[in-house]
Amino acid sequence: MLSAYYQEDLIEAGCDEAGRGCYAGPVFAAAVILPKDFYHPLLNDSKQVSEKNRLVLKDVIEKNAIAWAVAKIEHDEIDKINILKASIKAMHLAIGKLTTQPEFLLIDGNRFQKYQQIPHQCIIKGDGKFASIAAASILAKTHRDAHMKKLHKKFPAYNWASNKGYGTLDHRNAIAAIGLCKYHRKSFSILPKEQTMFPEEEG
C-alpha cells in the first residue's frame, strides 16, 4: 500500500524521472500534486506496472491531480552536464511548470539540489512507497515512451519503439552494426571502439 503523503500540513509534490540509464533520447521528469485522498489500485512504481496499465494511470492522474507537469532534458545537454545534473534539472523544470505552488517536495532517489526555498525529502525507491512519487514515475515514463516512439520513426533500426532507448540486446546489436545516430548520448561510451559510423536520418 502506497502512503498518501509524507507530511500532512504542506502542499506536497512528488517528483521522479525516466530514462536516466538509456543510451539515447532525453531524460524526462514529472512533478505531481495529488489530492490527499487519491487512490487507484493500479498505482505503483512505473517499472512494476504494465504498459497498458501505465496508460490507464496516465489518464487518471492527469484528470485527477491538483497539478502535474512534465519536462525533459535532451541528449546533447546530458552529454554536456552529465546525467545526474540533467535528471535534477528536468525535475526543477517540471516543478517550475506546476500550476499550484508546492510547499514540500518528495524526491525519488537519494540525490537532489534544493529548488528555490522549498524544503524537500529524498526517498530511496520512493516510487514504490508514496503515491505522488509513483504518479510522477508513471507520467515521466509514459511521456518519455511516447517521445521515443516518435524518434523510432526517424531511426527504426534501433527499435526504440520497443526498447525506448535502453541498452537492450537488439539496441546494442544495431549500434555495433551501424554506429550511433544524433540522438544517442555520446558521453555514455556505448560505441564499440572500432565503430565510427554515424548513420544519416532515415525516413
Steps between C-alpha positions, in 0.01 A plus 500: 500500500640839396501779755279793402750759627823549693368781717148634543528878530670621180409471134715210390630421150653167406783502243661225294689452176505251213774409258801566715675178395409514131750508214292743296242774528415749773457446870146589609378607842157560645362678804154416634283640777225252588194549717572349840214251451618388156504125453521267203558125535739488203726782618856389570858557391477522119748213463251273679205597278425367152506740205123466459437585866752787491290661228184450706671661799634786288146607413376458858790700645478782247124532555503480880828660613487843659793583271745309282782587263757322288835629372798358313871559448628401156784259426747772401458687829535169688838460328602851612394497865476122582190290560464568873498877452268460201256289703491757779463784251207322336336467843555871565341587166199279573455651848519847349217417257254395770190721508479459879807596699621208712614561856686172539672270248528123516787387277557145381858390563777636721633802308341839441589867494273735690235666284455864600417501871269199498593232754541150363548142605680237293346153522696200370260289289239760577299410191399181679423676829312826435207558267618838371844366403341193339271732302800706390678182391198401289482838327873524439506148357193528277596840360854380431380178337274699266795724411727203425235345275509822294879484479473136395339614173818694417740217589303172495813281492553551876148376585431784743126436471568187704814567705440875552874568470615263772805281440314185400663235285324615183604859565862404570511282189373787286764732644770243427375464143432861399641723773338784688251758377451859607261407782747275682674618816861515388632544855375152596788323316263254336665486157737206436854634469538387139164646395491856365188504278227760559196421283299772331143552607261247355146556384 
